Amino acid sequence: MTQTLPTAPSGAPPAVRFRHVAKSFGAVRAVSGIDLDVRAGETVALLGRNGAGKSTTVSLLLGLDTPDAGSVRLFGEPPERAVRDGRVGAMLQDARPVPRVTARELVAFVARTHPAPMPVAEALDLAGLTDLAGRRVDRLSGGQAQRVRFAVALVGNPALIVLDEPTAALDVEARRAFWASVRGRARRGHTVLFSTHHLEEADAYADRIVVIDRGRIVADGTAEQLRRAAGGSLVSFDLAGRPSEGLAALPGVGCVEVRGDRARLRTEDPDATVVALVGLGAVRGLEVTAPSLEDAFLALTDAPAPTAAAVPAAPADTVVEVR
Ligand SMILES: Nc1ncnc2c1ncn2[C@@H]1O[C@H](COP(=O)(O)OP(=O)(O)OP(=O)(O)O)[C@@H](O)[C@H]1O
């Protein structure tokens, strides 16, 4: 098996550094002033809606595109040099299969271009390709071809692994195996940066989530920090016949929703709200729930609410009645 990477010396430059990076395509500002550091050994998710700027960010990171402004450095070097030195492995969305070569031949070819590759059989195994190694890559299914791209990204044993929407074509089992392999890399000290639409994948596998919207970073932190940044824990309880008037004035409460006999309060300060409710004796069925990552993502990216059950972002003194 491949060895754990040596720990980066203290004071070493970050694996990824973007400074004021901008990129436009005609009138479209795909990336609009991004500043981002990824420390060696971190696993970071780039999360954003369609067209948010994730793939453009990945292209700039790999040196496939040149920024109009700002700078990109990988381990303190220009991306082209870091890629040439074999420090970066990438799995891109739209890589075309090479005709007439087998998965093993392709992965072996890429291994030979790297200074310290892992054994080809290991890369094939990590990508779940052992049984498909002798098949031509241009005859594989979409999910199988995606696994070949993963093996290609891994085989050079690169310090930085970049994965652009890596699980889009994978079935449930392949997805689970894929993330187990990614985690294995991260445990060995590799830096992993992946872009995704899947909030649950960002939540489960990233140390840090960077939310991109309209070419800008709108949030950067752990899933827990993002949930908190979106604000608004929910405190709910049974009214038990009490009137709902006055609840919006309780400490921390921004919005009140009443469904039948149950009140749901969105609050910036759940502790203070609960203490106030206890003071009123309104404790039957009392529950406090943190906002989900989906709530946070939607709040951060300004998208329309996905379900009628979401509490509307109403002004502080509004009482929303839903019957
Ligand atoms: N080569 C290009 N020419 C013109 N416009 C482009 C080009 N590449 C990207 N864009 C535009 O830049 C914006 C950002 O696109 P990008 O592909 O980076 O988004 P994304 O977050 O990766 O989206 P998705 O999740 O749909 O893949 C979009 O408005 C897109 O249409």
The ligand as an ORCA input file, in Angstrom:
! r2SCAN-3c Opt
* xyz 0 1
  N     -16.229     28.595    -21.627
  C     -17.260     29.349    -21.246
  N     -17.813     30.243    -22.075
  C     -18.832     31.021    -21.701
  N     -19.406     30.966    -20.458
  C     -18.919     30.073    -19.607
  C     -17.818     29.220    -19.939
  N     -17.554     28.434    -18.864
  C     -18.430     28.797    -17.899
  N     -19.252     29.779    -18.344
  C     -20.305     30.442    -17.566
  O     -19.734     30.826    -16.322
  C     -20.623     30.603    -15.250
  C     -20.010     29.641    -14.251
  O     -19.953     28.359    -14.848
  P     -19.318     27.095    -14.131
  O     -19.278     25.995    -15.130
  O     -18.046     27.488    -13.476
  O     -20.417     26.789    -12.999
  P     -20.600     25.495    -12.075
  O     -20.786     26.015    -10.694
  O     -19.485     24.541    -12.288
  O     -21.966     24.929    -12.636
  P     -22.501     23.400    -12.723
  O     -22.809     22.982    -11.334
  O     -23.741     23.564    -13.548
  O     -21.437     22.572    -13.387
  C     -21.903     30.090    -15.883
  O     -22.762     31.196    -16.079
  C     -21.452     29.530    -17.215
  O     -22.482     29.578    -18.165
*
